[in-house]
Amino acid sequence: MTQEHTRTTYFLTLALAAGALLGFLGARVVLVGSGLSLIPWGLVGLAFGAYCRSGREALGAGAVFGFALAFTFMTTGYDGSAALHTRLLPFAVLGAVGAICGAALAAVGQRLALSRAGRTRRGGS
């Protein structure tokens, strides 16, 4: 296993864990029912992109983060009368929307980090 492969695996695992943790916290513990929960979610998505070395790594980590966050948020926050297993497919589809959003945030985070690094190398602040 190469060092780059190990790093990518680490970021994907970290993205999965962070997404699941933030999804659970947003559904049951902190900022429950508030749109303010989008702020930490967005910041973490940007941070994943900023720390990834390649666009591919950023998109993958962002997508895993977004899917895990959205799916966990919906399943742990579900209080409907129908059995949860009947809602898993719609939650997975909405999780795919979360994956798209997570990938977009990570891509923006990586672009911001690259532009900042370019300014720093040129002597800017």
Secondary structure, 3 states (H helix, E strand, C coil): CCHHHHHHHHHHHHHHHHHHHHHHHHHHCCCCCCHHHHHHHHHHHHHHHHHCCCHHHHHHHHHHHHHHHHHHHHHHHCCCCCCHHHCHHHHHHHHHHHHHHHHHHHHHHHHHHHHHHHHHHCCCC
